[in-house]
Amino acid sequence: MIEFIMQDWLGTPVWFWAAFLVIVIALTAFDLGILHKEDRELGIRESLKLSVFYIGVALLFGGWVWFARGEQSGMEYFTGFFIEKALSIDNVFVISLIFTYFAIPPKYQYRALLWGIMAVIVLRGLMIAGGAALLAQAYWVLYLFAAFLIVTGIKMFFAGDEPMDVGKNPVIRWISTHMRVTKELHAQKFFVKVPDEKTGKLVRAATPLFLALVVINLADLVFALDSVPAIFAITTDTFIVYTSNIFAILGLRALYFALAAMIHRFHYLKYALAAVLVFIGSKIFVTDFLLDGGKMPAWISLGVTFGLIAAGIFYSLWKTRGGEEEDWPAQPEKSAASPPV
């Protein structure tokens, strides 16, 4: 048994992975089984307290990585964590639009977020495993990641502020035409039994809460197209890539309720994120072609990433003080029922 846990798996001892999984399972059980046994609305103060707790756990884990695996790994973990945490702020706005469209009350949103994040843990794992396998077979794929980050950053910088139209999502329309979907919520349930219109027999039907969960997971896959290549551009260590991503996401459901109420205060953060993506992508080409394959010191990546994100946050808060930007971005009209069938 001792020999097994000391063996390497994806370049990291098994017991490192086991410790990480124990922490994730314990946090999820604590959250679901103790803090939120019943569906209720999470207040901003409680949301901020939980967010501080989750961020604290993530930082302590990063400190352990630094101590156990060295300064390089520690800085790479923190760089990945800060990038993913900042990108999740944009994710919060999209999730808010989704809940608004499906008219999901705040007391049921936490349940959808919880199951959504559980799915994200698996989906991100598959995406990261696929990325690691590609890089192991062909290092040049990293240049594609880097180019993608640069292009994405430039597009983000010049993109407008138009909100996403959830109703035009083709997956929602497909589900609505191929599955029975109720026109009203049924508390926290994703599926319910309803009478068939023709036979009168009870049949299973999805609820708007399930559709919201599907769209949230689809939105995360889109965001992962930025965050996963970004962290691979920092390090190809699968353990660092996965743990930094998951720890940043774990606290998202707690942070959501605080950020959703003040998302307009982060209007200018997207420009900082755009600069971070361009910097991370450019770093690959600089180190491989200008530095002859030499590595850029990890503290530079961490410092530039943290500095840009912090500048974006503080500038946004300063620029929107007093409510000047309160109406940004425009919210879509609230849906009173399930999407059109």
N, C-alpha and C positions, 0 to 999 in steps of 0.2 A: 504493500500500500504506500509506504513512504517513498519507494523508488518511483511509483507511478506519479505521485503528486509533484515530484521533483523533476520529472521529465519535461522537455520543452514541447509546447504545442503552439504552432505558428510563431515560433521564436521566443516564446515566453513560458516560464515554468507553469505547470498546471495549477499549482496552488495560488498563483497570482490571479488566474481566471476564476478559480473557485471563490477566492476572497471577494472579488468584484461581484460575482453572481449572488453571493450571500448578502452583500450590502443592498443590492438592487431588490432582491426578494423581501428583505426585512423592511426596507423603506416602503415598498408597495403594500405589504401586509399591514404595516403601521398606519399608513394613509387610509386604506380602504376599510380595515377592520376596526380601527380605534377612532380615528379622526372623523370619518364620514360613514358611519353605519347607516345613517338615514340621509335621504336626499334633502339638501337645504342649500340656500344661497350662501356663498362664501363672501364675507365682507372684505372691504379693501384692507382694513387693518390686519385681519387674520391672514389674508392673502400675502401681505408683505412679510409677516412674521414667518409663515411657512417658506416663503421664497428665501429669506435670509438663512433659514435652517438648511434648505436644500443646497444653497450656494456654499454654506459653511462645510457641509459634508463633502461636496465636490472639491473644495479647496484643500480639505484635510487629506482626501484621497490623493490629490496631486502632490501634496507634501510627502506622503508616504512613497509615491512613485519616485520623487526626487531623491529621497533618502535611500530607497532600496535599489534603484536602477541608475542613479547618477543625475548630474545637473542637466545634461543634454536631454534625456528623456523627460525630466521634470518640466523644463521650459517648453518642450514640444507639446506636452499635455496641456499646459496652461494656455499656450497659443491656440491650440485647437478648441479648447473649452471657451475661450473668450470670443472666438469667431462664431462658433455655433450658438452661443448665448445671444450674441448681437443679432445674428440672422433670425433667431426665433422671435425677435420683436416684430419683424415684418410678418412672420407667421401668425402672430397674435391678431394682427389686423384682419388677415384673411379668415381666420377662425371666427372672429367677431361677425364678419359679413355673412358667413355660413349660418351661424346661429340666428342671426337676424332674419335671414331669408326664410328659414324653416320655422320661425316663431318659437324657438326653444326657450322656455323660461330659465332664468339663472339657476334655479335649484336642481334642474336636470342636466345642466351643461357639464357639471363636474364629472358625472358618470360617463358621458360621451367622451370627455377628454381623457379620462382614466383608461378606458378600453382602447381609445385611439392611440395613446402612448404605449400601451402594451403591444399593440400591433406594430407600432413604429420600431420598438426594440427588436422585433423579429425582422422587419423589412430592412432596417438599416444594417442589421447583421448580414443579411443576404447580399445587399449592395456592396458592403465593405469587403465581404469575402470574395465577391466577384471581382472587385477592383484589385484586391491583393493578388488574386490568381492571375489576372491580366498582367500586372506589373512584374510578377515573378517570371512570366513567360516572355514578355516583351517590354523592356524598360522604356522604349520610345512612346508607349501609351501615355507616360507621364507628360510628355510634351503636348499631347492632345488635351489632357486635363488642364495644363497651364494655359494653352491658347484659348480654351473654352472659358476659363476664369477671366482672362483679359477681355474677351469679347463680351461676356456677361456683365462685367464691371462697367465697361463703356456704355452698354445698353441701359444699365440701371441708372447711370448718371444722367442720361438724356431722356429717360422714360418719363411720361406724364404721371399725374396723380389720379387717373380715372380708376374707380373701384371695380373689382372683378364682378362680372355678371354671373352669379351662381346658376341662374335659371337656364343659361345656355350650355351648361355642362352636358356633353353627350352621354356620359355614364348615367347621370340622373334621369335623363329622358329614356335611356334604354331600360333601366330598372323600373321606371314608372310604367312602361309599356309591356314589360315581360313579367312583372310581379304584381301581386295585389298589394296596394299601398293604402293605408287608411288616410282619411283626410284630417284626422285629428290625433293629438298625442294620447297615449295611454300611460300616463305617469312616466316611470323610468324604463318601460319595456321597449325592447327593440322589435319584438314580434308578438302578435296576439292572435287569438282565434276569433274570427268574425263570420257571420252567416253569409253563405254564397248567395249572390243575387238571383241566381236561377234555381238552384236546388234547395236552398235554405239550410244546407248542411254547414257545420262549422269548418272553416278552412283557415290555414295560416296566412297571415298578412304582415308585411313590414310596416313600421310606423315612420313618421317623419324623423324621429330621433335616429333611426337606423340609417336613413338617407344622409343625415348630417354627419354621422360617423364615417360613412363611405367617402364623402367629399373631403372630410378632414384628412383622411389617410391619403387620398389622391393628392391633396395639396401638399402634404409632407413629402411625397415622392418627388414633386416638382422642386420643392426647396432642397431636397437631398441632392439634386443635380448640381447645386452650387456648393453645399457644405461638404459633401464627401470628397469631390475633387480638391477642394480647398485644403482639407486636412491631409490628404495624400500628397499635396504639393509641399507640405511642411515636413511630413515624415511618412515613411512606408512601413513603420512598425504597426502591425495590425492591432496589437493590444492598445497602444496609445490612441490610434485612430478611433477604435470602437468605444473605449471607456470615456474619452473626452466628449464624444458625440452623445452618448447615452446619459452621462451625468448632466450635460447641458439641457437635454430634453426632459429628464425626470422632473425637474422643478418647473417645467413650463406650465403645467396645469394649475399650480399654485400661483405662479406669477401672472397668469392670464387675467384673473379677475381684477388685479390692480392695474395692469397695463391697459386692459380694454376700456377702462374708465378715463384714461388719460393718454390714449394713443396719439391724439393730435399734438401732444407735446414733443413727439419724436419725429416731427416732420422732416428734419434735415439729417437724420441718422442715415438715411439711405445713401447719401453722398459719401459719408464716411465708409459705409460698407462697400460701396463701389470702389473706393480707393484701396480698401483692404484687399479685395479680390484681384484688382489689377496688380498690386504690389506682390501678393503671394504668387500669382501666375508669372510675373516678370522675374521673380527670384529664381525660378527654375532655369530660365534661359541665361540669366546673369551668371549663376554658379557653374553651369555646365559648359558655357561657351566663352565667357569672359574670365572666369576664375579657373579655367581648365579642370573642371570637375571638383574643385575644392568647395567645401561647405561654407555657407555664410553662417557666422556664429548664431547660435540659437537665441541669444539675448537680443540680437538685432531684430529678428522676426517677432519675438515677443514684445519688445519695446515699441516697434512701429505699429503692430496690430493693436496693442492696448492703447497707445497714444491716439491713433486715428479714431478708434471707437469711443474713447473717453471724450475726445474733442467733439465728435458728432453729437454725443448725448448732451454735453454741457452747453454747446452752442444752440442746440434745439431748445433746451429748457430756458436758456436766456432769451432767445429770440421770440419764444411763445409766452413769455411771462405776461401776466395780466390778461390773458385770454385773447390776444390778438389773432391767434390762429384757431380759435375754437371751432370754426366751421369746417376745418380741413381734417380728413377728406370727406367729401359728401357721402352720407350714408344712403344706401338703397332703401326703397320703401319696404316696410316690414310685411312679410307674407303672413296671411291669416290662415293659411291652409297648406296642404302638401303641394308639391310642384305639379304642373299640369301633366295630365296623362294623355 
